[in-house]
Amino acid sequence: MHMHIQDIFRDHATTFSFEFFPPKTDEASEELFKNIASLQELQPSFVSVTYGAGGSTRDRTHDLVVRIQKETDLTAVSHLTCVCHSVDEMGAILDRYAASGITNVLALGGDPPKNLANFDRAKDGFQYANQLVEFIRNRPNVPDPRGFGIGVAGFPEGHPGCPNRLLEMDHLKRKVDAGADYICTQLFFNNNDFYDFRERCELAGIKVPIVVGIMPITSKAGMVRMAELALGARIPARLLKAVSRCEDDDAVRRVGIHWATEQCRDLLDHNVRGIHFYTLNKSDATRQIYNNLGVRDSVALRAG
């Protein structure tokens, strides 16, 4: 059943959601869609689709979100980024979503595409995510009278572009005050980073639900890629030790899933508002975490 994000948070004490990225080929798109459809039985609160700044990737995001909306019972959240967009282009994208019945988006600053190394951000219609949030919030002709449901990003380990942690919370508060309905965090491996972030949100007067981003490590190469991401990720020494003891990626996968499971268990014990799984387009690890938590689907997990 497709729902507005405000209704999802109203009805669910804890949300459980999955993130996918649009594949580059039609064959990979079919494979991904099968994965997404197979996760329906876990009854996630919503699924989200990431968004590249390049034209063809944008179209694939839109196509995938529309297909999820039309061919599944899942609520889809589409990512949008400030990068590489004029105001008119963003308006046209929002109008396409509204016409397709899609009313939930995640508003992000975004990074310029790698093939545009010298891209001039000054030409973009929105310099900061709070400006994009305000634009989306005031968009007319949305199917739901409340307008779009809007999420924004949070950074428990600190925003990579803002070393001043006090200033960082000012920026986050600005995004929320512009009209965001919830915050979805970047991935992290140490729950204490999140609990500290949640307290700083309270101090800043941020009252919207905060959903945490969890990504299980499934290979040594994958862990290296996570650490190399522009956003970075602090991998605790205990986790590094456990991975270093592994002889192959099967063992790394078991360690990574176990770590993510224990993270989720602890987060649930501390009344987290939602858990968002970065799936890397594979359903196995997410499904395994659900199994490890001892439930069949998120409805049972919510009631637990």
N, C-alpha and C positions, 0 to 999 in steps of 0.2 A: 504494500500500500504506500503510495507516494505522499509524503507529508512535508509541511513547512518545518524548518529546523526549530522554530519556537515551540511547535507542538511536540516534536520529538523530545526536547528537553523537559517539557511539561509532563509528558507521559512516562518517561524513563528516568528512574533514579540514577542509573548508570548507563551511559551509551556505549555501544561497541560498534566500531566502524573500520572499514578497510580502504586503503588507497591503492590506485593503479595508475600506470602511465600509458599513454596511447602508443601502440607499437608502430613501427615504420613500414610494415608490409601488410597486405591484405591477409596473407596466410597467418601471420602472427596475431592479427586482429581476431581472426576466427578462434584461434587457440586460446587467446585471452578471454574472449567472451564465454567460452565453455568453462573456464576457470571461475569467472565471475558468477555465472549461472549456478555452478556447483556450490558456491558459498551461500546461495540463497537459503539452504536448509539450516544454516547457522543463524538465520534471521538477524542480520546486522541492523543496527539503527539506521545507518546510511552508508553509502560508498562514495568515494571522491575520485576524481580523475585529474591528474596533473596537466600542466599546460606549458608548452614551449613558446618562445617568442617568435619562432619562424612560422611563415604562412601555412605550409603543409601540415605542420604539427598542430597548429591551431585548429585546422579543419578536422583532423583526426580526433582531437579532444571533443569537439562539438559532435561529431558523428557518433563517437562512443557513448557520450552522455545521453544523446537522444535515443540511441539503441537501448541503453539500460532502462531509460524511461518508458520506452514503448514495449519492450519484449520481456521485462522482468517486473517483479513487484517491489524492487529495491528503490529507495529514495537516492537520487544522484545529486552530488554536490560538484560543481565544476569550478576549477581554479581559474583565476584571472590575474594577470600581472600588468603592472604599470608600464613595463619596458616595451618599447617598439610600438606604442599605440598613440594615435591622436584621440582627441575627445570624440570625434565623429565615429571613428572605428569602434571605440569601446561602446558607444551608444548602439551601433548596429549589431554588435555581438550580443548585447543584453536584450535587444529587441528579438533577435533570433531565438534566444533561450526562452524568453517570455512566450513567444509564439508556439514553442514546442512544449510548453507546460512546465519548464524547468525554472524553479524559483529559489534555488539555494546555490550560493557561490562562496568561494574563499578568495578574499581580496589580498593580493601579495604585491610587494615591491618588484621582485623578480630580478634575475641576472640577464645581462645582454647575451645573445647567443654567441657561442665560441667563434663562429665564422664572422662575427662582427666585432673584432677586438677593439677597434677605435670608434665604436658607436657613440654618438653624441646624445647623451640622455637629455640635454637641454631641449631637444626637439620633441620629446614625449609630452603628451597632454597632461600627464600626472607625474609629478616628481616623487611623491610619497604616497604610501598606502592609505593614509588617512584621507587624502584628497580623492582617491578612488572609492573608498568607502562612502564618503559624502555624496559622490556622484551616483553611486548605485542606490543609496538610500533614497535619493530624490527622483529616481527614474519613474516616469509615468507608465501607464498601460501594462502593469504587471498583473498576471491572473489573480494573485492573492491580494486582497485589500491592504494587507500589512506591507506589501512590497516584497522585495527579495529578502530571503534569509541570508545573513552575511557572517562569515567567519573571518578571523584574521590570525596571523602567526604570532606565536610567543616563543621566547628563547631562554629556557631554564639555565643554560650554560653561558648565557650572554649573547647579544647580537654581534656577529662578526664585524659589522661595520660601525659599531658603537661601543668602544671600550669603557666608556663612562656608564656604569650600571645605574646610577641615579637618573641620568639623562635618558637611558634606555626605557625606564619605566614611564617617564614623561611621554615618550613617543608612543608607547603601548596605550597609555591612558587616552592620548589624542585619538588613536584609531578606534577605541571603544566608544568614546564620546561622540565620534562622527557617525556612529550608528551600528557598530558591530554587535551581533547577537551572542557570539561565543569566541573563545580563543582556542586554537589548536597548536600544540607545541611542536617544536623541532624534536627529533629523536634524542634520547639520552640513555645512559646506562646506569647512572647512580641516582636512585630515587631521592636522596637528600638534596640534590640540586633542584629537583622539582618542588619539594616541600618548601625550600627556601624561596623559590620563585613564587609559589602560591601565597606565602605570607607577605611577600613584597607587593603582590597584587592587592591583597587586603589593605595594606598600609596606604596604597595609592588610591584606594576607593574604587577599585575595579571589582564589580559584582557579577559580571557575566560568567556563565559556566566555562571551566577550563578543561579541555580534553587533552590527554597526554599522548604523544607520539612514541610508539614502540616499534623497533626494528630488530628482529633476531639476527644475529650473525650466523651465516650458514656456510661460510668458507673462509679460508685465510685471505684469499684474494679479495673477497667481499669486504672483509674487515679493513684491509689496507685502503680500499676505495672509499669506505665510509670516513676514514681518518683524513683522506685527501680532499674530500668534498670542500667546496668553498666555505660551507657552513661549519665544517669540522665536527668532531665528536670526541669528547674525552672518554677514552676507554680505560676503566679502572685497572690497576695493576693485578688485582685478583682475577679479573676476566682474562687479561693478557697471559697470566701464568697458566690458567686452565687451557687456553687455546694452544699455548706453546707445548703442552704435554700431549697434544693430539697427534696421532700418526698420519691421519688422512682427513679429508673434508667430511666424511661421514661422521667421524668423531667430533669435528668442529661443529657440525650441524647439531649434534646431540647436546653439546655444551651450550651452544648459543640459544637453543630452544629452552633448555633448562633455566638458563639465566633470565631469559625474557619471561618465562612462566613465574619464576620467583619474584621478578619485578612486578608483574601483574597482581600476584597474590598479595604482596605488600601494599600496592597502590589501592586495591579493593579494601583491604583492612583499614586504610587511611581515608576511606570515603571519597575516592577520586570520582570526579563527575563523568568522566568518559575515557575510554581507551581506544586509540586510533592506530591500527596496525599498518605500517608501511610494508606492503606485501611483496614488492619487486615483481609483481604480476604472477606470483606463484601462490597457490592456495595451501600447499602442504604444511609449511611451517606454522601458519596461522591456525590451521585445523588441529595440528599437534598441540599447540598451546591450549586451545579450547579443551582438548581431551585431557591434558595434564591438569587443567583446573577442575576436572571431574564433572563437567556438564555437557549436555548434548547441544544446547543452543543458548543464545544470549538471553532468551526469555527466562530460562531456568536460572541463568547466571544472575540476572537482575533480581530474581526472587530470593537468591541464596543469602 
